[in-house]
Amino acid sequence: TFCGSWHDLGFTKANGCSILKGENSEEEEHVMRGRQYSCCFTGHRPGKLPWGENENDLRCVALKAKLRAAVESAIHEGMEHFICGMAEGCDLYFAETVLALKKHYPHVTLEAAIPCPTQADGWSEAQRSRYREILRRCDYETMVQQSYTPGCMQRRNRYMVDHASLLIAVNDGLRGGTRSTIEYAFRRGVSVLDIPLE
């Protein structure tokens, strides 16, 4: 089991461990699963996706199928805990994929790694509603910082990689947050499963 060093992070904690949301809104203390059984994700926002926000585009449908196959493969390889950064676009695809697979693999848990409380404030109402629904269904929520700073997204990305042994990435190969997260994962000795963006 894993109980990380949470003292420098600004989220709710109890005895140094994250809080697992229990049924009927009752919170129960649980130690999160070990890093060796944890998988995180990085990918692009709609502005860098060829289909933008049109998730009916066949390329988006194909990507979601690849994501599902990647997550299911990770589960079969022993991954039990999945960490999502909750950005628009591929992050939300990933979170919804894990939630859908929980029906078949009920032991799997999903953690929302939120960079700051205002993450979704500038989104459309439809996307904010989607975000809230995913959060409602997550097993864990980690608030990396209590307020926005220019570096909070990168800090969120480092948090995810530091608590995982596998990174699933949807990547176009260009410079940006996704590529930086992949490079950080390599430096940290974390395996990367790369899904090229076509």
N, C-alpha and C positions, 0 to 999 in steps of 0.2 A: 504494500500500500504506500501511498505517497502523501506527504503533508509538506507542502513547499514552504519557502521563505517568503511570507506574504507581507512582512513588516513595511516594505517600501511601496506597497500598492494601496490605492485609496478605496478599496471596496470592503463590503461587510465581511467580517471574519469572526470566527469563534475558535478559541484555542489554536489559532494559527491555521485553521483549515477552512476551506470554502463551505458555504452553506448549500445543502441540497434542498430544493423546494419539495416539501412533502405534499400529500394529498390534502384536499380541503384547505389549501393555503397555509397549512401548518408547516413551519420550517424545522427540519431535523438536521442535526450535525452528522456529516459524513466526511470521511477522508476520500479525496478523489483518487481515482485509479492511478497506478504507477505510470511514469513517463513511457516505459517500454510498451505499454498497451494503449498509448494515446497517439492520435493522428490529428494534425491541423490542416488548414486549407488556406490557399491564397489564389486570387484570381482578379479579373478585371471588372471595372464598373461599366455601366452601359455605354458611356462615352467612348470606350475603347473597343467595344464589341461591334462587329460588322453589321449586326441587326439592330443595334441600339436597344430600345425597350420593347421591340416586337418579339415577344417570346413564342409566337406562333410560326416564326420563320423556321424553315426546315433545318437550318444550320444550328439554331438554338435547340431545337428538339433533339438533334443528333448529339449535341454537346451534353445535354442533360442525361441522355442514355449512356454516354461514356462515363459521366460522373457517377451514375448509379452503379455501373460495372466496377469502377475503381473503388468506390466505398465498399461494395459487397466483397470484392477481392480482399480489401484491407481487413474486413471482419473475419474472413476465412483464414487470414494470416495471423489472427489473434488480437487485432485492434478492437478495443471495447469502448474507448472514450474519444469523442470527436469534438474538436474546438474550432469554432467559427468566429470570424472577425466582424460579421454582421453588416458589412458594407452593401450598398446596392449592387445589383448584377450577380456575378458568379457566386459571391458569398451566400446570398439568399438561396440560389439554386442548390448549393451544397447543403445548407441547413435543412431545406425542405426534403432533400434526398435522404438525409440521415433520419429525419422524422418519419418518412414513409417506410424506410427499412426497419424501423423499430417495431413495426407490426409483425415482422418475421423474426426479428432478433431482439426480443424485449430486454435483454441484458445490456444492450448498448445505451450509452448516455451521450447527451449533447450539451456542450457548454458554449454560451455566448460570451465572447471576449469583447467587451464594449470599451472603446477608447475613451469615451467621455459621455456624460449624461445627455448632451445635446446632439449626439451623432445624427439622428434622423430629423432634426428640426427643420431643415431646408428641403425635405423631400415632399413629393406630392402626398395628398391625403391617402390615396390608394396604397402607396408604398409604405407610408407610416403605419397604416392598418395591418399590412402584411408583416412588417417588422414587429409590431406589438404581438401579433398572433404567434409568430415564431418564438418570441421571448416567453410568452405564456406557456409554451409547450417544452421549453428547454428544461433540462434537469439542473443546470447550474448557470448562474450569471456572475461574471467577473467584471467589475468596473475598474479599469486600469488607472484612470485618473478621475478626480472629482470635478475638474473643469478643463475646458479646451486649451491646448497649447499647440503651436505649430508642429511639435514632435510627437504628439500623442498617438497618431496612427502608427508611426514607426515603433513606438514603445509597445503598442498593442501587438504588432507583428512579432517583435522580439519575445514578448511574453508567450505567445502561442508556440513559437519554435522551441523556446527553452523548456516547455512542458510537454513535448512530443518526441517520438522517435521516427515519425513518418510525416512528410509534408506532401499533400496532393496539391498540384499547381496547374491552373489553366493559364497558359503563358503564350504571348505573341512574340517573345524574344527581344522586345524593345526595352530600353531603359525605363525604369519606373518602379513603383512600390512593389509590384509582383516580382520583378527580377531581383530587386534588392533583398526581398524576403528569401528567395531561392538561394542567393549567394550567402546570406547569413546562415541558412540551414546547412549549406555545405561546410561553412567554417565551424559550425557546431557539431558536425558529424551526424546530422540528421538525414536519413534517406529521403529522396525526392522522387515522387511519381509524377512525371510531367505529362500533361495532356495538351498537345499543341493546339493553338487556336487557328483554325483553318478558315 
